[in-house]
Amino acid sequence: MHAPPPASSSSPEDSGASVEDAEEVIGAVAVWCSRELLAARRSGDQQRQDDLVAQLQVCGEDRQRLVDSGPAEIGRITELYTERLKFLRAAEH
Protein backbone atom coordinates (compact mmCIF):
# COMPACT_ATOMS: atom_id res chain seq x y z
CA MET A 1 0.00 0.00 0.00
CA HIS A 2 1.22 3.51 -0.81
CA ALA A 3 1.56 6.10 1.91
CA PRO A 4 0.09 9.52 1.16
CA PRO A 5 2.61 12.23 0.36
CA PRO A 6 3.68 14.34 3.31
CA ALA A 7 1.94 17.68 3.75
CA SER A 8 4.38 20.32 2.58
CA SER A 9 4.65 23.20 0.17
CA SER A 10 6.54 21.10 -2.37
CA SER A 11 5.77 17.92 -4.25
CA PRO A 12 7.31 15.73 -6.96
CA GLU A 13 5.00 17.40 -9.48
CA ASP A 14 6.80 20.73 -9.12
CA SER A 15 10.33 19.34 -8.96
CA GLY A 16 10.49 20.07 -5.24
CA ALA A 17 10.08 23.84 -5.65
CA SER A 18 8.36 25.56 -2.76
CA VAL A 19 7.13 29.11 -2.34
CA GLU A 20 10.23 29.73 -0.24
CA ASP A 21 12.49 28.43 -3.04
CA ALA A 22 10.76 30.71 -5.53
CA GLU A 23 10.98 33.73 -3.22
CA GLU A 24 14.67 33.08 -2.65
CA VAL A 25 15.59 32.92 -6.33
CA ILE A 26 13.35 35.88 -7.25
CA GLY A 27 15.04 37.79 -4.44
CA ALA A 28 18.48 36.91 -5.78
CA VAL A 29 17.52 38.22 -9.23
CA ALA A 30 16.09 41.38 -7.64
CA VAL A 31 19.34 41.94 -5.71
CA TRP A 32 21.34 41.55 -8.92
CA CYS A 33 19.06 44.05 -10.69
CA SER A 34 19.34 46.49 -7.77
CA ARG A 35 23.14 46.38 -7.88
CA GLU A 36 23.11 46.94 -11.61
CA LEU A 37 20.61 49.77 -11.21
CA LEU A 38 22.98 51.58 -8.86
CA ALA A 39 25.79 51.21 -11.39
CA ALA A 40 23.53 52.45 -14.21
CA ARG A 41 22.57 55.49 -12.14
CA ARG A 42 26.22 56.27 -11.46
CA SER A 43 27.05 56.05 -15.14
CA GLY A 44 23.98 58.02 -16.23
CA ASP A 45 22.71 55.21 -18.50
CA GLN A 46 19.00 56.08 -18.54
CA GLN A 47 17.97 53.23 -20.88
CA ARG A 48 19.67 50.67 -18.63
CA GLN A 49 18.02 52.24 -15.59
CA ASP A 50 14.59 51.99 -17.22
CA ASP A 51 15.20 48.35 -18.18
CA LEU A 52 16.31 47.41 -14.68
CA VAL A 53 13.41 49.22 -13.01
CA ALA A 54 11.05 47.27 -15.29
CA GLN A 55 12.79 44.00 -14.36
CA LEU A 56 12.48 44.81 -10.67
CA GLN A 57 8.78 45.49 -11.14
CA VAL A 58 8.33 42.10 -12.81
CA CYS A 59 10.15 40.47 -9.87
CA GLY A 60 7.69 42.12 -7.50
CA GLU A 61 4.72 41.04 -9.60
CA ASP A 62 5.98 37.46 -9.73
CA ARG A 63 6.46 37.44 -5.94
CA GLN A 64 2.85 38.53 -5.54
CA ARG A 65 1.70 35.88 -8.02
CA LEU A 66 3.18 33.18 -5.79
CA VAL A 67 0.44 33.81 -3.21
CA ASP A 68 -2.25 32.31 -5.45
CA SER A 69 -0.10 29.89 -7.45
CA GLY A 70 -0.37 26.14 -7.42
CA PRO A 71 2.59 23.78 -7.36
CA ALA A 72 3.04 23.73 -11.14
CA GLU A 73 3.16 27.53 -11.42
CA ILE A 74 5.50 27.80 -8.43
CA GLY A 75 7.79 25.26 -10.10
CA ARG A 76 7.64 27.16 -13.40
CA ILE A 77 8.46 30.50 -11.75
CA THR A 78 11.30 28.94 -9.76
CA GLU A 79 12.77 27.35 -12.88
CA LEU A 80 12.44 30.58 -14.87
CA TYR A 81 14.23 32.65 -12.22
CA THR A 82 16.88 29.99 -11.61
CA GLU A 83 17.76 30.07 -15.31
CA ARG A 84 17.66 33.87 -15.36
CA LEU A 85 20.00 34.04 -12.36
CA LYS A 86 22.45 31.61 -13.99
CA PHE A 87 22.44 33.75 -17.13
CA LEU A 88 22.96 36.99 -15.18
CA ARG A 89 25.82 35.53 -13.15
CA ALA A 90 27.47 34.09 -16.27
CA ALA A 91 27.24 37.47 -17.98
CA GLU A 92 29.22 39.04 -15.13
CA HIS A 93 32.29 36.95 -15.92
C-alpha positions as CSV (number, residue, x, y, z in Angstrom):
1,M,0.0,0.0,0.0
2,H,1.2,3.5,-0.8
3,A,1.6,6.1,1.9
4,P,0.1,9.5,1.2
5,P,2.6,12.2,0.4
6,P,3.7,14.3,3.3
7,A,1.9,17.7,3.7
8,S,4.4,20.3,2.6
9,S,4.6,23.2,0.2
10,S,6.5,21.1,-2.4
11,S,5.8,17.9,-4.3
12,P,7.3,15.7,-7.0
13,E,5.0,17.4,-9.5
14,D,6.8,20.7,-9.1
15,S,10.3,19.3,-9.0
16,G,10.5,20.1,-5.2
17,A,10.1,23.8,-5.7
18,S,8.4,25.6,-2.8
19,V,7.1,29.1,-2.3
20,E,10.2,29.7,-0.2
21,D,12.5,28.4,-3.0
22,A,10.8,30.7,-5.5
23,E,11.0,33.7,-3.2
24,E,14.7,33.1,-2.7
25,V,15.6,32.9,-6.3
26,I,13.4,35.9,-7.2
27,G,15.0,37.8,-4.4
28,A,18.5,36.9,-5.8
29,V,17.5,38.2,-9.2
30,A,16.1,41.4,-7.6
31,V,19.3,41.9,-5.7
32,W,21.3,41.6,-8.9
33,C,19.1,44.0,-10.7
34,S,19.3,46.5,-7.8
35,R,23.1,46.4,-7.9
36,E,23.1,46.9,-11.6
37,L,20.6,49.8,-11.2
38,L,23.0,51.6,-8.9
39,A,25.8,51.2,-11.4
40,A,23.5,52.5,-14.2
41,R,22.6,55.5,-12.1
42,R,26.2,56.3,-11.5
43,S,27.0,56.0,-15.1
44,G,24.0,58.0,-16.2
45,D,22.7,55.2,-18.5
46,Q,19.0,56.1,-18.5
47,Q,18.0,53.2,-20.9
48,R,19.7,50.7,-18.6
49,Q,18.0,52.2,-15.6
50,D,14.6,52.0,-17.2
51,D,15.2,48.3,-18.2
52,L,16.3,47.4,-14.7
53,V,13.4,49.2,-13.0
54,A,11.1,47.3,-15.3
55,Q,12.8,44.0,-14.4
56,L,12.5,44.8,-10.7
57,Q,8.8,45.5,-11.1
58,V,8.3,42.1,-12.8
59,C,10.1,40.5,-9.9
60,G,7.7,42.1,-7.5
61,E,4.7,41.0,-9.6
62,D,6.0,37.5,-9.7
63,R,6.5,37.4,-5.9
64,Q,2.8,38.5,-5.5
65,R,1.7,35.9,-8.0
66,L,3.2,33.2,-5.8
67,V,0.4,33.8,-3.2
68,D,-2.3,32.3,-5.5
69,S,-0.1,29.9,-7.4
70,G,-0.4,26.1,-7.4
71,P,2.6,23.8,-7.4
72,A,3.0,23.7,-11.1
73,E,3.2,27.5,-11.4
74,I,5.5,27.8,-8.4
75,G,7.8,25.3,-10.1
76,R,7.6,27.2,-13.4
77,I,8.5,30.5,-11.8
78,T,11.3,28.9,-9.8
79,E,12.8,27.3,-12.9
80,L,12.4,30.6,-14.9
81,Y,14.2,32.6,-12.2
82,T,16.9,30.0,-11.6
83,E,17.8,30.1,-15.3
84,R,17.7,33.9,-15.4
85,L,20.0,34.0,-12.4
86,K,22.4,31.6,-14.0
87,F,22.4,33.8,-17.1
88,L,23.0,37.0,-15.2
89,R,25.8,35.5,-13.2
90,A,27.5,34.1,-16.3
91,A,27.2,37.5,-18.0
92,E,29.2,39.0,-15.1
93,H,32.3,36.9,-15.9
